[in-house]
Amino acid sequence: MTKVWISALSALTASTILSGAVAAQDVRFRANMPGNEESIAYRSVERFNEVLGEKTDGAVVINLFANSALGDQESSLEAMQTGLLDMATVETPITSVVPALGATALPYIFSSREHVSKALGGEAGQKIEAMLLEKGLRPVAFLEGGFRQITNNVHPITVPADLQGVKMRTPGSALRIKIFNHYGANASPLPFNELYSALQTGVFDGQENPVIWAQSQRFYEVQDYLSLTNHLYTITYLLISEDKFQSLSEEQQKAMIEAGDVAEAYSVELGTKADAEIVSFLKEQGMQVNEADVAAFTEASGPIWTEWAQEQGPEAQTLIDLIVEARPE
């Protein structure tokens, strides 16, 4: 339990004893994020914090920690479940607590941002929230992580066969590794903070991330080619420990959910803008940019869906079906 939380809890207890009823107290929560201050997630949580402060008259404030200052994403999940951390943004490692959420990271399951919005704002989003609540984690917002693209130093990637033998860095996700090995790459995980050096020294030929990371982490200095594959849409889950959420008053809870809605919309705005502006920036830095054959990649991805769903079971298939059903006509 954090010192901040102990202090807040002590103050709350004292107020209860004196007044005979529990009164809402000023709350200071900590939020841990893997990206730097320029990342979409960080800027979106900043906006969330601003709105939350306005709606609670400054009674609830979030202290933001960038660059995984309070631990990596896996440890953040565990810390929230045990009450040692209040909030965090989590992407791919969410599957370590709810494996079925890997459905959202299947290649080409999301066709557009409109599709993402419709799915997460509907039954698929409700299903995801229920699964996370069972683990003591409440999603306050589904932030934009962005559509992922491929950079490398070998050649442009147009069809899956172009990945044959390319040494690809992936996050620590068995599914992501499986996807790229299925396409023909030689894929393996590496901590994100070691990636620039690994690309610079040739330990890896390439990596896959939303283009904003190619700019903010200066991958354009060590990568020659950017291939716009749009192979995955990354959901950034803004999570709060359910115990911490329940410690808030009803008014504060409502304010947090409303602030989450604002942050969610803001993150999509940032991501949409980044896709256009950053690709132009990367071209200016000397990267060669090409459009991939999405139809060829989509066709090659079918067996991955089938195999993964069979491994995971009915709950995962249910989530796949809900996401697919939300696809715009």
C-alpha positions in Angstrom: 0.0 0.0 0.0 1.4 3.4 -1.0 2.1 6.1 1.6 -0.2 8.4 -0.3 -3.0 5.9 -0.1 -2.3 5.2 3.6 -2.6 9.0 4.3 -5.8 9.3 2.4 -7.3 6.3 4.1 -6.3 7.6 7.6 -7.9 10.9 6.9 -11.1 9.2 5.7 -11.2 7.1 8.9 -10.7 10.1 11.1 -13.5 12.0 9.4 -15.9 9.0 9.8 -15.2 8.8 13.5 -15.8 12.5 14.0 -18.8 13.0 11.9 -20.5 9.6 12.1 -20.6 9.3 8.3 -18.0 8.8 5.6 -17.2 12.0 3.8 -15.4 12.2 0.5 -11.8 13.2 1.0 -9.2 14.6 -1.4 -7.5 11.8 -3.2 -4.1 11.5 -4.9 -3.7 8.5 -7.1 -0.5 7.4 -9.0 -0.7 6.4 -12.7 2.2 4.5 -14.3 2.7 4.6 -18.1 5.3 2.9 -20.4 5.7 5.8 -22.9 7.3 9.2 -22.6 5.6 12.5 -22.2 5.0 12.8 -26.0 3.2 9.5 -26.3 -0.6 9.4 -27.1 -1.3 7.6 -23.8 0.6 10.1 -21.6 -1.0 13.1 -23.3 -4.4 11.5 -23.1 -4.1 10.7 -19.4 -2.9 14.3 -18.9 -6.2 15.4 -20.5 -8.1 12.9 -18.3 -6.4 14.4 -15.2 -7.4 17.9 -16.3 -11.0 17.0 -16.8 -11.2 15.0 -13.6 -9.8 17.9 -11.6 -12.4 20.2 -13.1 -15.3 17.9 -12.4 -14.2 17.2 -8.8 -13.0 20.7 -7.9 -9.5 19.4 -7.5 -10.5 16.7 -5.0 -9.2 13.9 -7.1 -5.8 14.3 -8.8 -3.7 11.8 -10.6 0.1 12.0 -10.4 1.5 10.8 -13.7 4.7 8.7 -14.1 6.1 8.2 -17.6 8.7 5.8 -19.0 7.6 2.9 -16.7 9.0 4.8 -13.7 6.9 2.6 -11.3 7.7 -0.7 -13.1 6.9 -2.4 -16.4 3.4 -3.1 -17.6 3.3 -6.7 -16.2 4.3 -5.5 -12.7 1.8 -2.6 -12.9 -1.0 -5.1 -13.4 0.1 -7.1 -10.4 0.5 -4.0 -8.3 -3.0 -2.7 -9.1 -4.5 -6.1 -8.2 -2.6 -6.1 -4.9 -3.4 -2.5 -4.1 0.2 -1.2 -4.4 -0.6 0.9 -7.5 -3.7 2.9 -8.2 -3.7 3.3 -12.0 -1.8 2.4 -15.2 -2.0 2.3 -18.9 -1.4 -1.2 -20.3 -1.3 -2.5 -23.9 -0.3 -6.0 -25.1 0.6 -7.4 -21.6 -3.2 -7.2 -20.7 -3.3 -10.8 -21.9 -1.3 -11.9 -18.9 -4.4 -11.4 -16.7 -7.1 -12.0 -19.3 -5.7 -14.2 -22.1 -9.0 -13.9 -24.1 -8.3 -10.2 -24.7 -5.7 -11.4 -27.2 -8.8 -11.4 -29.5 -8.3 -7.6 -29.8 -4.8 -8.2 -31.0 -5.5 -10.6 -33.8 -4.2 -9.3 -37.2 -6.8 -7.3 -39.1 -9.7 -7.9 -36.6 -10.3 -4.1 -36.6 -10.9 -2.7 -40.1 -10.9 1.0 -39.1 -11.2 3.5 -36.3 -14.9 3.6 -36.9 -15.0 -0.2 -36.3 -12.9 0.2 -33.1 -15.3 2.8 -31.8 -18.4 0.8 -32.6 -17.0 -2.4 -31.0 -15.6 -0.9 -27.8 -18.6 1.3 -27.4 -20.9 -1.7 -27.7 -21.2 -5.3 -26.6 -17.5 -6.2 -27.2 -16.5 -3.3 -24.9 -19.0 -4.5 -22.2 -17.6 -8.0 -22.4 -14.0 -6.7 -22.0 -15.0 -4.6 -19.0 -16.7 -7.6 -17.3 -13.6 -9.8 -17.9 -11.3 -7.2 -16.4 -13.6 -6.5 -13.4 -13.4 -10.2 -12.5 -9.7 -9.6 -12.1 -10.1 -6.5 -9.9 -9.3 -4.0 -12.7 -11.7 -1.4 -14.1 -11.1 0.1 -17.5 -11.7 3.8 -17.2 -11.1 4.3 -21.0 -10.0 2.5 -24.1 -7.4 4.8 -25.4 -6.0 4.9 -28.9 -2.8 2.9 -29.2 -2.9 3.2 -32.9 -2.6 1.0 -36.0 0.7 -0.7 -36.0 3.2 -0.5 -39.0 6.5 -2.2 -39.8 9.9 -0.6 -40.0 13.1 -2.5 -41.0 16.5 -2.2 -42.6 16.2 -4.9 -45.2 13.7 -3.9 -47.8 10.1 -2.6 -48.2 7.4 -5.0 -46.9 4.6 -5.3 -49.4 3.3 -8.9 -48.9 3.9 -11.4 -46.1 6.6 -13.2 -48.1 8.8 -10.1 -47.8 9.2 -10.8 -44.1 10.9 -14.1 -44.8 14.0 -14.3 -42.6 13.7 -10.7 -41.3 14.7 -10.4 -37.6 11.7 -8.8 -36.1 11.4 -7.4 -32.5 8.0 -7.9 -30.9 6.6 -7.2 -27.5 6.6 -10.0 -25.0 3.4 -11.6 -26.5 3.2 -15.2 -27.6 0.5 -14.3 -30.1 2.5 -11.4 -31.6 5.5 -13.7 -32.0 3.3 -16.4 -33.6 1.9 -13.8 -36.0 5.2 -12.7 -37.4 6.7 -16.1 -37.5 3.6 -17.3 -39.4 4.4 -14.5 -42.0 7.9 -15.9 -42.3 9.9 -13.5 -40.0 12.3 -14.5 -37.3 10.5 -12.9 -34.4 11.4 -12.6 -30.8 10.7 -10.3 -27.9 12.8 -7.5 -26.4 12.1 -4.9 -23.8 11.0 -1.6 -25.4 13.7 0.4 -23.7 16.4 -1.7 -25.4 14.9 -1.5 -28.9 16.8 1.5 -30.3 20.2 0.0 -29.5 19.2 -3.4 -30.9 18.1 -1.8 -34.2 21.2 0.3 -34.3 23.6 -2.6 -33.8 21.7 -5.0 -36.1 20.5 -7.4 -33.4 17.1 -6.9 -35.0 16.3 -5.8 -38.6 13.0 -4.3 -37.8 10.1 -3.7 -35.4 6.4 -3.0 -35.4 4.6 -0.2 -33.7 2.3 2.8 -34.4 4.3 5.5 -36.3 4.3 7.8 -33.4 6.9 5.6 -31.8 9.1 5.9 -34.9 9.2 9.6 -34.3 9.3 9.9 -30.5 11.9 7.2 -30.1 13.9 8.4 -33.2 13.7 5.0 -34.9 14.1 6.9 -38.2 17.7 7.3 -37.3 18.3 3.5 -37.4 15.6 2.2 -39.8 15.4 2.7 -43.6 11.9 1.5 -44.5 8.4 2.1 -43.2 5.7 -0.2 -44.5 2.1 0.8 -43.8 0.6 -2.6 -43.0 -2.0 -1.6 -40.4 -1.8 -5.2 -39.2 -3.0 -4.5 -35.7 -4.8 -1.8 -33.7 -3.4 -1.4 -30.2 -5.9 -0.7 -27.4 -4.3 1.2 -24.6 -6.3 0.3 -21.5 -6.5 3.1 -18.9 -7.0 1.0 -15.7 -7.7 1.6 -12.1 -7.7 -0.9 -9.3 -11.3 -1.7 -8.6 -10.7 -1.4 -4.9 -9.4 2.2 -5.4 -12.4 3.0 -7.7 -14.8 1.8 -5.0 -13.1 4.0 -2.4 -14.3 7.1 -4.3 -17.7 8.7 -3.7 -20.4 8.1 -6.3 -19.9 11.7 -7.6 -16.2 11.1 -8.0 -16.7 7.8 -9.7 -19.1 9.5 -12.2 -16.5 12.2 -12.8 -13.8 9.6 -13.5 -15.9 7.8 -16.1 -16.8 11.1 -17.8 -13.2 12.2 -17.8 -12.3 8.8 -19.3 -14.8 9.4 -22.2 -13.1 12.8 -22.9 -9.6 11.2 -22.8 -10.7 8.4 -25.1 -12.0 10.8 -27.7 -8.9 13.0 -27.4 -6.6 10.0 -27.9 -8.3 9.1 -31.2 -7.9 12.7 -32.3 -4.2 12.5 -31.5 -3.8 9.2 -33.3 -5.6 10.3 -36.4 -3.5 13.4 -36.6 -0.3 11.5 -36.0 -0.9 9.1 -38.8 -0.9 11.8 -41.4 1.7 14.2 -39.9 4.2 11.7 -38.7 4.4 9.7 -41.9 5.3 13.0 -43.7 7.9 13.7 -41.1 9.5 10.3 -41.4 9.7 10.7 -45.2 11.5 14.0 -44.6 14.0 12.2 -42.4 14.8 9.9 -45.3 12.7 6.8 -44.6 11.3 5.1 -47.7 7.5 4.6 -47.2 5.3 2.1 -49.0 1.7 0.9 -48.8 1.5 -2.8 -48.0 -0.9 -5.2 -49.8 -3.5 -5.4 -46.9 -5.6 -8.0 -48.8 -2.6 -10.4 -49.0 -1.8 -9.9 -45.3 -5.4 -10.4 -44.3 -5.7 -13.6 -46.3 -2.5 -14.9 -44.7 -3.9 -14.1 -41.2 -6.9 -16.4 -41.4 -5.1 -19.5 -40.0 -3.8 -17.5 -37.0 -7.4 -16.6 -36.0 -8.5 -20.2 -36.2 -5.6 -21.7 -34.3 -5.6 -19.1 -31.6 -9.3 -19.3 -31.0 -9.1 -23.1 -30.7 -6.3 -22.7 -28.1 -8.2 -20.2 -26.0 -11.7 -21.6 -25.9 -15.3 -20.3 -26.0 -14.8 -17.0 -24.2 -12.2 -15.9 -26.7 -14.4 -16.9 -29.6 -17.3 -15.0 -28.2 -15.2 -11.8 -28.1 -14.0 -12.4 -31.6 -17.6 -12.7 -32.8 -18.7 -9.6 -31.0 -15.9 -7.6 -32.6 -16.6 -8.9 -36.0 -20.3 -8.3 -35.7 -19.6 -4.6 -34.9 -17.7 -4.1 -38.2 -19.4 -1.3 -40.3 -21.1 -2.4 -43.5 
